[in-house]
Amino acid sequence: MTMSHAIEVHGVSKRYGDGPLVLDGIDFYARSGEFVSFVGPSGCGKSTLFNIVTGLLAPSSGRVLVNGVETTGSPSRSIGYVLQKDLLMPWRTIMRNVILGLEVHRVGRAEARRRASALFDAYHLTGHEDAYPGQLSGGMRQRAALMRTMVTDPDIILMDEAYKALDYPLKIQLESELMDTVKAAGKTVVFVTHDIEEAVTLSDRVYVLKAHPGQLVQEIEIDLGTDSHAINERRLASAFNDYYETIWRSIGAGGRTEVAA
């Protein structure tokens, strides 16, 4: 085990009942402070892999280690996760939604509110503490969902198609905010997406999956040659299109291609 690896997955396979394999022999790692994305076609098992890493689902075989400790089939307090749907509770205010995870961890109400209050300005939600989810836009609700994860201070954040349902300008804005937040805090992010542009823009490394069964076919280190967190600037980097085409070809071929960049 390499202690600088926040996550290690060894030989993970998954079959539901007597059905065919959904995942077959997945091996991957995420270094501490690294942004790693998974891309692949529909049916490649991205969400199943996500649920196995979070501990919400046990694999049929294989192991998951989080910060050097085996967590196979069990949730880890080092991991927070953000889903495509914000899953905010409509009967709770935004403040009470944000502190939900702290309440689960038995943090006192006053302390939980103090910790959450420090985040509202950073996530551009100051003044909406007492609003209800139905009163906010989709982007604001997604920010609140990310706050709910970040307020518990997890080492690792798993995000499953978190921005899929958002319109493009809002998606770009939230991606930039995400990069600023996680890089400043030194968080490890594992990001599941169907969007190649999103994966190249945000990631330090990208894993490509093929479907039926889900298998890893390529691992690509991303270096766009810029430290900027501005999404449009990153997408204008000279290497961006080369990485995009490499991943596109790999998904289409279901196998390895030469890295163009």
N, C-alpha and C positions, 0 to 999 in steps of 0.2 A: 504494500500500500504506500502510495506517495502522499505524504501529509499535506502537500500543497494542493492536492486535488480535493475540491469540495464535494464532488460526487464521482463515484465510480460504479459502473454497471458491468457485470461480468456474465456473459452467456445467458442473457435473459430471453426466455421463450414464453409464449402464452398461447394456450388453447382453451376455448370455452367448451366444457363438457366433452362430447365426442366429436366436435366440429374440427375443421381444419386449423392449422396453425395460423394465428394472427401475427405473432412475432416469432422470429427464428434466430436465436443465437446473437442477440444484440450485445455489443461491447462498446462502451464509450466512457468518456470522462469529461469533467468540467473543472478547470483550475480555479482556485480561489480568485475572485475579482474578475472573472472572465464572463463574456457574453457569448453564449453558444446557442445556435438555432438548429432546428430540425425542419427540413422541407421534404416534400414528397407528394405523390399523387393520392387521390382519394383511395381509402382502403389500405394504406400502408401501415396503419397501426400507430400513428403519431399520438393520438389521444390515449390509447391503451398504454403506451410507453410512459406518457405523462403520469397517468394514474398509478402505475407501478412505482415510478420514482418517488411520488408523493407518499407512497405507502397506503393509498386508498384501495389498491388492488394487489393481490399476491400473484407473482409469476408462477407459471407451471414448473419452471426450472430457472436457475440462475440466482445471482446475488446482487443486492444494492447496498452500497456503503456511502454514508454521509459523514463527512469530516472524520473519516477513518473508522467509523463505527457501523457495524452491519445493522441495517434497518429494514431488511427485506420483509414486506408485508405489514409493516408498522409505520404509522406517521412519525415524523421527526419534528421536534420543536425548532430545529434549525431551518426548516423549510416553510416558506409562505407561498401561497399560490393565488393567481388571478385568472379568472375564467373569461370566456367570451361574453357571457351574461354577467352583469354586475352582481346579481343575486342580493341586492340590498333589501332589507325588510321594510315593506311600505309603511308599517305602523310605527316604525322607530324613526326619530329624527336623524339627520346626517351625523351629528355628533354621536348619538347612541349607536348608530350603525358602525361608525369608525372604531369605537371602543369595544365592540363585541368580542374580538379576540382577546383583549386584555381581561375582560370579565371572565371569559372561559379559563384564563390562566390565573384567576382569583386575585387580580390586581384590584385594589380598592377603587370605588367610583371616583373619588376626588383625584387620586393619583392618575387614574386612567384618563380623566378629562384634562389634567395638566399636560400629560404627554401628547394627547391628541391635539390640543390647542396650539402647540408649537408647530404643527404641520399644516394648519389651515392656510396660512399665508403662503407657504412654499407651493402648495397645490392650488392656489388661486381660488379658494373656497371661503375665505374670510367673509363673515356676514351671513353665511348659509348654515351655520351650526344648528339652528333650530328649525330649518326647513325640512320637509319630507321628500323622499326620493321622487314622488310624482310631480313635484314642483320644479325639478331640475332638468336640464338638458341631458342628452345621452353622454356627452363628453364630461359633464360635471359629475354624473353618476359614476362614470368609469374612473375619474380621479378619486372619488370617495372610496371606490372599491380598492384602488391601489393604496390609498392611505390606510385603509383597514388592515391591509397586509403589512405595510411598512411600519406602522405604529408598534407592532410586536417585535420589531428589530430582528427579523430573520437574517441569517447569514446568506441564505439562498432563496431566490424567487423563481418560481416556475410559472410561466404564462402560456396559456393555451388559447391561441387565436384571439388574444385579448382585444384587438382593435378591428377585428374582421367586420363588424356591423357598422362601423363609423364611416362618415363621409370623408373624402380624401383630405381636404384642408384640416379637419379636426384630427384625423389620423396622423398627419405630419406634425402637427403641434404637439400631440401627446407623445409621439415617438421622441421628439427632441427633449421634452420634459423628462421622459423616462431615462434617456441617456445621461442627462445632467444629474438626475437624482442618484442613479445606481453607481455611476462612476465616482461621484463625490463621496458616496458612502462606502465604496469598495465592496459592493454586493456582487455575488455570483448570480447570473441570470441564465436560465434555460428556457428558450422561447420556441414554442411550436407554432408554425405558420405554413400556410399554403402559398404565401406571397414571396416570390424570389427576391423582388426589389427590397422588401422589408428585411429579409434575412441578410442580404449583402450589406445593406445600409447600417444595420445595428450590430452586426456580429464581429467577434474576433475569430470565430470558427463556425463553419456550417457543416452539418452532417446531412447527407442525402440518403433517403430511404426509397426502396422499391416496394411494390405491393404484392400480396398474395403468394407467400407470406411476407410480412414486413421484414426486410433485411437492410442493413447498412451497406451501401455500395460505394460511398466516397466520403472522405473527410477533407475539407478545404480550409486552409488558413487564409484569412482575409486581412489584407493590408492595403487600405485605400490611399495611403500616403498623406493622411491629414489627421490631426487631433481634434478637429472641429466636431462639435456635437450638433451642428445645424444640419438637418436632414437634407435639405436641398443642396447644400454645399457638398455633402458627402456623395450625393447621387450624381454630381457633376464631376467627381474625381475621374481622372483619365483611366484608372483601372476598373471602374465600376462595370462598364459594359462587358469587359472580358470575363469578370467573375460571373456576371449574370448569364452569359452564354455558356460558360463551363457548367454551371448548375443545371441550366435548361437542357443541355445535351445529355448530362448524366441522368436526369429524371426520364428523358425520352428513351434513352438507351437501356435504362435499368441496370447500368453497370458503369465501369470506370471510363473516364475520358481524361485526356491530358489537361492539366491546369494551364489556362491561356495566359494568366497574369503572372 
